[in-house]
């Protein structure tokens, strides 16, 4: 704000209608006039500046469309959350929906899922991997879904699913349940899954409202999958034991995958840190809307959609 020669206060060359008040408190008419003047000034910057601004906006949009890191999305509120896509449970869920039911077995609630439990203690070999899922309730404003039960299952490094695949039908490794803590977080100790023909490397999971609900697979409120980043897979599959995965991955892409391909896995692509020598940590934020009816699950699923 300035003062004219006759001591009349002005703002941007215009006399203030309320000289005793600050510039931001001069009334609606004065504010609208200021806004219009600024818009006219901006329009004079020219097409070149506008194009640069649009390019910058495009760059920013691309950044915001990247998958969640699992650490910031929940803090922004439910208005920015996208519900995790529902997916098939595939032909190997082991949740009782098509025969085998690991969820009915004592000991399934566990953090380390690398070994079988019960009558076998066979351990699945592979590069160590921890999986951390953060479950958020969109219907509750994006707050953590404390107490939710999360069941995860995956193939071993040879692409086999325990309880189903030839040679491991008597095993139940790489399957387990964890209960979300007060932050909505569950953590599992596992291995990097292999890549078998026709599917991008992934981990299955089902979310239940509480531990008691896992006795009935129809009570799952979300069924989805975590996609692994390609750099992680490339590095892991270059090590001994994952040889078959190299060729299988080379023939695939997220864009062509019959589960992740509809959106490139943007909402299901986990973030990974680590290396083959020390192991990997994979994280994903999982927003669930308890107001919507789940459409995933229902194994065995269609051909080629395990």
NUBA-826713 format. One record per residue (C-alpha): x, y, z; residue in one letter. Coordinates in Angstrom, 1 decimal, decimal comma, padded with zeros to 4 digits. Example, Ala and Ser with C-alpha at 12.3 -4.5 7.8 and 13.67 -1.06 7.14 Angstrom:
NUBA-826713
<pt <012,3 -004,5 007,8> A>
<pt <013,7 -001,1 007,1> S>
END
This chain:
NUBA-826713
<pt <000,0 000,0 000,0> X>
<pt <001,3 003,5 -000,9> X>
<pt <000,2 007,1 -000,2> X>
<pt <-000,5 009,8 -002,9> X>
<pt <000,7 013,4 -002,7> X>
<pt <-002,6 014,4 -001,1> X>
<pt <-002,0 011,7 001,6> X>
<pt <-004,8 009,5 000,3> X>
<pt <-003,8 005,8 000,7> X>
<pt <-003,8 003,8 -002,5> X>
<pt <-003,2 000,1 -003,5> X>
<pt <-001,8 -000,8 -007,0> X>
<pt <-002,6 002,8 -008,2> X>
<pt <-006,2 002,8 -006,9> X>
<pt <-007,5 004,9 -004,0> X>
<pt <-008,7 002,8 -001,1> X>
<pt <-012,4 003,2 -000,4> X>
<pt <-011,7 002,5 003,3> X>
<pt <-008,5 004,4 004,0> X>
<pt <-008,3 003,5 007,6> X>
<pt <-008,5 -000,3 006,8> X>
<pt <-005,8 -002,6 005,4> X>
<pt <-005,8 -003,4 001,7> X>
<pt <-007,2 -006,8 002,2> X>
<pt <-010,3 -005,4 003,9> X>
<pt <-011,6 -003,0 001,3> X>
<pt <-014,8 -004,8 000,4> X>
<pt <-016,0 -007,2 -002,3> X>
<pt <-016,1 -004,7 -005,1> X>
<pt <-012,5 -003,6 -004,6> X>
<pt <-011,3 -007,2 -004,3> X>
<pt <-013,0 -008,2 -007,6> X>
<pt <-011,5 -005,2 -009,4> X>
<pt <-008,0 -006,3 -008,1> X>
<pt <-008,6 -009,9 -009,2> X>
<pt <-009,6 -008,8 -012,7> X>
<pt <-006,6 -006,5 -013,1> X>
<pt <-004,3 -009,3 -012,1> X>
<pt <-005,9 -011,7 -014,6> X>
<pt <-005,4 -009,1 -017,4> X>
<pt <-001,8 -008,7 -016,4> X>
<pt <-001,2 -012,5 -016,5> X>
<pt <-002,8 -012,7 -019,9> X>
<pt <-000,2 -010,3 -021,3> X>
<pt <002,6 -012,7 -020,4> X>
<pt <002,0 -014,4 -023,7> X>
<pt <001,6 -017,8 -025,2> X>
<pt <005,2 -018,8 -024,5> X>
<pt <004,8 -018,4 -020,8> X>
<pt <001,5 -020,1 -020,8> X>
<pt <002,9 -023,1 -022,7> X>
<pt <005,8 -023,3 -020,2> X>
<pt <003,3 -023,3 -017,4> X>
<pt <001,2 -026,0 -019,0> X>
<pt <004,3 -028,1 -019,5> X>
<pt <005,2 -027,7 -015,8> X>
<pt <001,6 -028,7 -014,9> X>
<pt <001,9 -031,8 -017,0> X>
<pt <005,2 -032,7 -015,2> X>
<pt <003,5 -032,2 -011,8> X>
<pt <000,5 -034,3 -012,8> X>
<pt <002,7 -037,2 -013,8> X>
<pt <004,4 -037,1 -010,4> X>
<pt <001,1 -037,2 -008,5> X>
<pt <000,0 -040,2 -010,5> X>
<pt <002,8 -042,3 -009,3> X>
<pt <001,9 -045,2 -007,0> X>
<pt <001,6 -044,5 -003,3> X>
<pt <004,8 -045,0 -001,3> X>
<pt <002,7 -046,4 001,6> X>
<pt <003,8 -043,6 003,9> X>
<pt <002,1 -040,3 002,8> X>
<pt <-001,2 -041,1 001,2> X>
<pt <-003,1 -041,8 004,4> X>
<pt <-002,1 -038,4 005,8> X>
<pt <-003,8 -036,5 003,0> X>
<pt <-007,3 -037,5 003,9> X>
<pt <-010,0 -039,8 002,4> X>
<pt <-010,7 -037,3 -000,4> X>
<pt <-007,4 -038,2 -002,1> X>
<pt <-007,6 -041,9 -001,6> X>
<pt <-008,5 -044,4 -004,3> X>
<pt <-009,9 -047,7 -003,2> X>
<pt <-007,6 -050,6 -004,0> X>
<pt <-008,8 -052,4 -007,1> X>
<pt <-010,6 -055,6 -006,5> X>
<pt <-009,0 -058,6 -008,1> X>
<pt <-009,6 -062,3 -008,5> X>
<pt <-008,2 -064,6 -005,8> X>
<pt <-007,1 -066,8 -008,5> X>
<pt <-007,1 -070,6 -008,5> X>
<pt <-004,8 -071,0 -005,5> X>
<pt <-006,3 -068,9 -002,6> X>
<pt <-006,3 -071,6 000,1> X>
<pt <-009,0 -069,7 001,9> X>
<pt <-011,7 -072,5 001,6> X>
<pt <-013,4 -071,0 -001,4> X>
<pt <-012,3 -073,8 -003,7> X>
<pt <-011,2 -076,6 -001,3> X>
<pt <-008,0 -076,2 000,7> X>
<pt <-008,4 -073,9 003,7> X>
<pt <-005,3 -072,7 005,5> X>
<pt <-007,3 -070,1 007,4> X>
<pt <-008,9 -072,9 009,4> X>
<pt <-005,6 -074,2 010,6> X>
<pt <-004,1 -073,2 014,0> X>
<pt <-000,9 -071,2 013,5> X>
<pt <-001,9 -069,3 010,4> X>
<pt <-001,7 -066,0 012,3> X>
<pt <002,0 -065,4 012,1> X>
<pt <004,5 -062,8 010,8> X>
<pt <007,1 -065,2 009,3> X>
<pt <005,5 -067,1 006,4> X>
<pt <008,6 -068,6 004,9> X>
<pt <008,1 -072,0 006,5> X>
<pt <005,2 -074,4 006,5> X>
<pt <003,5 -075,0 009,8> X>
<pt <001,5 -077,9 011,3> X>
<pt <002,7 -081,3 010,0> X>
<pt <005,6 -079,8 008,0> X>
<pt <008,3 -077,3 008,7> X>
<pt <009,7 -077,1 005,1> X>
<pt <011,1 -073,6 004,4> X>
<pt <010,7 -071,8 001,1> X>
<pt <014,1 -070,8 -000,2> X>
<pt <014,7 -067,4 -001,8> X>
<pt <015,8 -063,8 -001,3> X>
<pt <014,4 -062,4 002,0> X>
<pt <011,6 -059,9 001,6> X>
<pt <009,5 -058,1 004,1> X>
<pt <006,0 -057,0 003,1> X>
<pt <004,3 -054,0 004,8> X>
<pt <000,7 -053,1 004,0> X>
<pt <-001,0 -050,1 005,5> X>
<pt <-004,8 -050,6 005,6> X>
<pt <-006,9 -047,4 005,5> X>
<pt <-010,7 -047,1 005,9> X>
<pt <-012,0 -044,6 003,3> X>
<pt <-015,4 -044,6 004,9> X>
<pt <-013,8 -043,5 008,2> X>
<pt <-012,0 -040,5 006,6> X>
<pt <-009,0 -042,5 005,6> X>
<pt <-008,1 -043,5 009,2> X>
<pt <-006,1 -046,6 009,9> X>
<pt <-008,1 -049,8 010,0> X>
<pt <-006,8 -051,1 013,3> X>
<pt <-007,8 -054,7 014,0> X>
<pt <-008,3 -055,7 010,4> X>
<pt <-007,1 -059,2 009,5> X>
<pt <-004,9 -059,4 006,3> X>
<pt <-004,3 -062,8 004,7> X>
<pt <-001,4 -062,9 002,2> X>
<pt <-000,2 -065,7 -000,1> X>
<pt <002,3 -066,0 -002,9> X>
<pt <004,2 -068,5 -005,0> X>
<pt <007,7 -069,7 -004,2> X>
<pt <010,8 -068,9 -006,3> X>
<pt <010,0 -071,7 -008,6> X>
<pt <006,5 -070,3 -009,3> X>
<pt <004,7 -073,0 -007,2> X>
<pt <001,8 -072,4 -004,8> X>
<pt <001,8 -074,5 -001,6> X>
<pt <-001,3 -076,6 -001,1> X>
<pt <-001,9 -076,8 -004,9> X>
<pt <001,1 -077,1 -007,1> X>
<pt <002,7 -080,5 -007,9> X>
<pt <005,4 -081,4 -005,3> X>
<pt <004,1 -078,9 -002,6> X>
<pt <000,5 -080,0 -002,0> X>
<pt <001,4 -081,0 001,5> X>
<pt <003,1 -077,7 002,3> X>
<pt <001,4 -074,4 003,4> X>
<pt <004,4 -072,1 003,3> X>
<pt <004,1 -068,5 002,0> X>
<pt <000,6 -068,1 003,5> X>
<pt <-000,3 -066,3 006,7> X>
<pt <-002,4 -063,8 008,5> X>
<pt <-001,5 -060,6 010,5> X>
<pt <-003,7 -058,3 012,5> X>
<pt <-003,3 -054,5 011,7> X>
<pt <-001,9 -052,4 014,5> X>
<pt <-003,1 -049,0 015,6> X>
<pt <-001,6 -047,5 012,4> X>
<pt <-003,3 -050,0 010,2> X>
<pt <000,0 -051,7 009,4> X>
<pt <000,7 -055,4 008,9> X>
<pt <004,1 -056,8 008,3> X>
<pt <005,2 -060,2 006,9> X>
<pt <008,6 -061,9 006,5> X>
<pt <008,7 -063,7 003,2> X>
<pt <010,8 -064,2 000,1> X>
<pt <010,8 -062,5 -003,3> X>
<pt <008,3 -064,6 -005,3> X>
<pt <009,3 -066,1 -008,7> X>
<pt <007,8 -065,1 -012,0> X>
<pt <005,8 -067,9 -013,7> X>
<pt <004,5 -067,9 -017,3> X>
<pt <001,7 -065,4 -018,0> X>
<pt <001,7 -063,3 -014,8> X>
<pt <003,7 -060,3 -013,6> X>
<pt <005,4 -061,0 -010,2> X>
<pt <002,8 -060,4 -007,5> X>
<pt <001,5 -061,2 -004,0> X>
<pt <-002,1 -061,9 -003,2> X>
<pt <-004,0 -060,6 -000,2> X>
<pt <-007,4 -060,5 001,4> X>
<pt <-008,6 -058,0 004,0> X>
<pt <-011,1 -059,0 006,6> X>
<pt <-012,8 -056,7 009,1> X>
<pt <-011,3 -058,7 012,1> X>
<pt <-009,6 -061,9 013,0> X>
<pt <-012,8 -063,8 013,7> X>
<pt <-014,0 -063,2 010,1> X>
<pt <-011,2 -065,2 008,4> X>
<pt <-013,1 -068,4 009,1> X>
<pt <-015,4 -067,4 006,2> X>
<pt <-013,8 -066,3 002,9> X>
<pt <-017,1 -064,6 001,9> X>
<pt <-016,5 -062,0 004,7> X>
<pt <-013,4 -060,5 002,9> X>
<pt <-014,0 -056,8 002,4> X>
<pt <-011,2 -056,5 -000,2> X>
<pt <-009,2 -058,9 -002,4> X>
<pt <-006,3 -057,6 -004,4> X>
<pt <-002,6 -058,1 -005,4> X>
<pt <000,7 -056,3 -004,9> X>
<pt <002,8 -055,9 -008,1> X>
<pt <006,6 -055,9 -007,7> X>
<pt <008,7 -053,2 -009,3> X>
<pt <010,6 -054,4 -012,4> X>
<pt <014,1 -053,3 -011,1> X>
<pt <013,6 -055,4 -008,0> X>
<pt <012,6 -058,4 -010,1> X>
<pt <015,5 -057,9 -012,5> X>
<pt <018,0 -057,8 -009,7> X>
<pt <016,5 -060,7 -007,8> X>
<pt <016,1 -063,0 -010,8> X>
<pt <019,7 -062,6 -011,7> X>
<pt <020,6 -064,8 -008,6> X>
<pt <020,7 -068,5 -008,3> X>
<pt <017,4 -070,3 -007,9> X>
<pt <015,4 -067,8 -009,9> X>
<pt <016,7 -068,8 -013,4> X>
<pt <013,3 -069,7 -014,8> X>
<pt <011,9 -066,3 -013,8> X>
<pt <014,3 -064,4 -016,1> X>
<pt <012,7 -065,7 -019,4> X>
<pt <009,2 -065,5 -018,0> X>
<pt <009,6 -061,8 -017,0> X>
<pt <011,2 -060,9 -020,3> X>
<pt <007,9 -061,8 -022,1> X>
<pt <005,7 -059,7 -019,7> X>
<pt <005,0 -056,1 -018,9> X>
<pt <002,7 -054,5 -016,4> X>
<pt <000,7 -052,9 -019,2> X>
<pt <000,0 -056,3 -020,8> X>
<pt <-000,6 -058,2 -017,5> X>
<pt <-004,2 -059,5 -017,4> X>
<pt <-004,6 -058,3 -013,8> X>
<pt <-002,6 -055,1 -013,6> X>
<pt <-002,8 -054,2 -017,3> X>
<pt <-006,1 -052,1 -017,0> X>
<pt <-004,2 -049,3 -015,3> X>
<pt <-000,6 -050,4 -015,3> X>
<pt <-000,8 -051,4 -011,7> X>
<pt <-000,7 -047,7 -010,6> X>
<pt <-002,6 -048,4 -007,4> X>
<pt <-001,0 -051,8 -006,7> X>
<pt <002,6 -051,3 -007,5> X>
<pt <004,6 -051,6 -004,3> X>
<pt <007,7 -049,6 -003,5> X>
<pt <010,8 -051,6 -002,8> X>
<pt <014,1 -050,9 -001,1> X>
<pt <017,1 -053,2 -000,7> X>
<pt <019,2 -055,5 -002,8> X>
<pt <019,6 -059,3 -003,4> X>
<pt <022,4 -059,6 -000,8> X>
<pt <020,5 -057,9 002,1> X>
<pt <016,9 -058,6 001,0> X>
<pt <014,1 -056,3 000,1> X>
<pt <011,4 -054,4 001,9> X>
<pt <008,1 -053,9 -000,1> X>
<pt <005,4 -051,5 001,0> X>
<pt <002,0 -050,6 -000,3> X>
<pt <-000,9 -048,4 001,1> X>
<pt <-004,2 -050,2 000,8> X>
<pt <-007,3 -047,9 001,0> X>
<pt <-010,5 -049,9 001,5> X>
<pt <-014,0 -048,5 001,3> X>
<pt <-016,2 -050,5 003,6> X>
<pt <-019,3 -048,9 002,1> X>
<pt <-018,8 -050,6 -001,3> X>
<pt <-019,6 -054,3 -002,0> X>
<pt <-016,4 -056,2 -002,8> X>
<pt <-016,2 -057,6 -006,3> X>
<pt <-013,0 -059,6 -006,2> X>
<pt <-012,1 -063,0 -004,8> X>
<pt <-014,3 -065,9 -005,7> X>
<pt <-011,5 -068,3 -006,7> X>
<pt <-010,6 -070,2 -008,7> X>
<pt <-010,8 -067,3 -011,2> X>
<pt <-010,5 -067,4 -015,0> X>
<pt <-007,8 -069,0 -017,0> X>
<pt <-004,4 -067,3 -016,8> X>
<pt <-005,5 -065,2 -013,8> X>
<pt <-003,8 -066,8 -010,8> X>
END
